[in-house]
Amino acid sequence: MEIITPIKKEVDRFKLEELITSLYQISEDIESMMRKEFDTEEGLTEDQKMNILIGMMELHKVRCEATFDCMEQLIKQGDLK
């Protein structure tokens, strides 16, 4: 069985900027959750709240890792000092 490793594409500072901006998505995610909880009659169940929060935490972690990976690659490329 052959293991396929992903090919890292060369990145630039614009990609890093895009990834940094994506880190702020968590604020919009929290706002959406609050809107559903407080601005609707049905609100959210405890299970829904926990599932949403766990999902947001995992997505934020993935976004942070992608941002860090991009920054590391820019340093290796010599584009970030």
C-alpha positions as CSV (number, residue, x, y, z in Angstrom):
1,M,0.0,0.0,0.0
2,E,1.4,3.3,-1.1
3,I,1.1,6.2,1.4
4,I,0.3,9.5,-0.4
5,T,1.6,12.6,1.3
6,P,0.0,15.9,0.5
7,I,2.1,18.3,-1.6
8,K,2.6,21.6,0.1
9,K,1.9,24.4,-2.3
10,E,4.1,27.4,-2.1
11,V,2.4,30.1,-0.1
12,D,2.7,33.9,-0.1
13,R,1.9,36.6,2.4
14,F,-1.6,37.0,1.0
15,K,-2.4,33.4,2.0
16,L,-1.1,34.1,5.5
17,E,-3.2,37.2,5.7
18,E,-6.3,35.2,4.5
19,L,-5.6,32.6,7.2
20,I,-5.1,35.2,9.9
21,T,-8.4,36.8,8.9
22,S,-10.1,33.4,9.1
23,L,-9.2,33.2,12.8
24,Y,-11.7,35.9,13.5
25,Q,-14.5,33.7,12.1
26,I,-15.0,32.3,15.7
27,S,-16.6,35.7,16.6
28,E,-19.2,35.3,13.9
29,D,-19.8,31.7,14.9
30,I,-20.4,32.7,18.6
31,E,-22.7,35.5,17.4
32,S,-24.7,33.0,15.4
33,M,-25.0,30.7,18.4
34,M,-26.1,33.5,20.6
35,R,-28.7,34.7,18.1
36,K,-30.2,31.2,18.0
37,E,-30.2,30.9,21.8
38,F,-31.5,34.3,22.7
39,D,-33.4,35.7,19.7
40,T,-35.6,32.7,19.0
41,E,-38.4,31.1,21.0
42,E,-37.0,27.5,20.7
43,G,-33.4,28.4,21.7
44,L,-30.9,25.6,21.9
45,T,-30.9,22.4,23.9
46,E,-27.9,21.7,26.2
47,D,-26.7,19.0,23.7
48,Q,-26.9,21.4,20.8
49,K,-24.9,24.0,22.8
50,M,-22.2,21.5,23.6
51,N,-22.1,20.2,20.0
52,I,-21.8,23.7,18.6
53,L,-19.1,24.7,21.1
54,I,-17.1,21.5,20.5
55,G,-17.3,22.1,16.8
56,M,-16.3,25.7,17.0
57,M,-13.3,24.7,19.2
58,E,-12.2,22.1,16.7
59,L,-12.6,24.4,13.7
60,H,-10.6,27.2,15.5
61,K,-7.9,24.7,16.3
62,V,-7.7,23.6,12.6
63,R,-7.6,27.3,11.5
64,C,-4.8,28.0,14.0
65,E,-2.8,25.0,12.8
66,A,-3.2,26.1,9.1
67,T,-2.1,29.6,10.0
68,F,1.0,28.3,11.8
69,D,1.9,25.9,9.0
70,C,1.6,28.7,6.5
71,M,3.8,31.0,8.6
72,E,6.4,28.2,9.0
73,Q,6.4,27.6,5.2
74,L,6.9,31.3,4.5
75,I,9.9,31.3,6.9
76,K,11.4,28.3,5.1
77,Q,10.9,30.0,1.8
78,G,12.7,33.0,3.1
79,D,9.6,35.2,2.6
80,L,9.1,35.9,6.3
81,K,11.8,36.8,8.6
